[in-house]
Amino acid sequence: MVEELVTAGVALASVGAVYGMAAARVVKQYERGVVLRLGRLRSGIRGPGFTMIMPFVDRLQKVNMQIVTMPVPAQEGITRDNVTVRVDAVVYFKVVSAADAVIKVEDYRFAVSQMAQTSLRSIIGKSELDDLLSNREKLNQGLELMIDSPAVEWGVSIDRVEIKDVSLPETMKRSMARQAEADRERRARVINADAELQASKKLAEAAGVMSEQPAALQLRLLQTVVAVAAEKNSTLVLPFPVELLRFLERAQPGHGPHPAHPAHPGTAHVQSRPAPQPPQAEQAEQSPRELSESQQALDGAVGAAGADGEGGASEQASGQSSDRALDRSLELAAQAQKLLTQWQQSMQEQLPPVEAPLDPDFRGSNSGQD
């Protein structure tokens, strides 16, 4: 009798252990358990930890509540401005209602994937190429709303949608590169023109300051000579002031308006223009200051010669020193006379032409040579 009771107890314990093992379930922290008893949803959602179900009657289905990262395959489409592009994206979503994710949709992962691909194609057709390249934040928000609207009924919440890459044809890439290069060249030209404008203003201010102080122009000339000489070249360039040419032009006889002539019937007064200066004349030109110095040297030489003729007796007593002074004076006088002759020849070559009378019977008059 005792042996039968012991055997029955052992059998009952074994059955209980088997039942307990069949009924015991463990739900992880990031999961939720949905129990279906005889195919009918139980109201209670099993939380994380140890839980029990009825074996062979209940079926426990676990649902992951973590955020799922799902890549969207690249979709090829045509934008609103007729450009063929290839766009891929990524979707971040999570389950907020385990019961709806199990009951209302067969496979919520596959459903979200298909909805993301369809929405991405729709966004490509509604957008332009510039929006896909530069205004992605707005497109991401629109894509998120398009996917999240049907996913709410499935117990799924779309956390974020991002467009990863936009692939363009090679011809479009080359066109965009040329456009960017042209735009940068345009901006470079505008900046260069602005710099030239500012430099011209500063140069005008500098010219105004130099016009008030003539010595500043001479200092600038010396600075230029020093800058050229710093290169250690065998050739030294000396800039010739333009103001000196203008001064010589004003110093020419006949420069400026002609004096008024009496009206003569049949005679047309033709306005004369200065003839272009030949290269030989440029070499022969001398500044008025040099001419005045030459004239003074000539006068001094003549005066010295006269004084030598009047006081010959005294000069004979002075010896070799007075002879050397006389020779030097005569040499300076000869050089001054030579420079004066060259300047007069250059001035004669630049005289304006004589006015020609229009009347063939005109025999000439005293005023016809003006």
Secondary structure, 3 states (H helix, E strand, C coil): CHHHHHHHHHHHHHHHHHHHHHHEEEECCCEEEEEEECCEEEEEEECCEEEECCCCCEEEEEEECCCEEEEEEEEEEECCCCCEEEEEEEEEEEECCHHHHHHCCCCHHHHHHHHHHHHHHHHHHHCCHHHHHHCHHHHHHHHHHHHHHHHHHHCEEEEEEEEEEEECCHHHHHHHHHHHHHHHHHHHHHHHHHHHHHHHHHHHHHHHHHHHCHHHHHHHHHHHHHHHHCCCCCCCCCCCCHHHHHHHHHHCCCCCCCCCCCCCCCCCCCCCCCCCCCHHHHHHCCCHHHHHHHHHHHHHHHHHHHHHHHCHHHHHHHCHHHHHHHHHHHHHHHHHHHHHHHHHHHHHHCCCCCCCCCCCCCCCCCCCCC
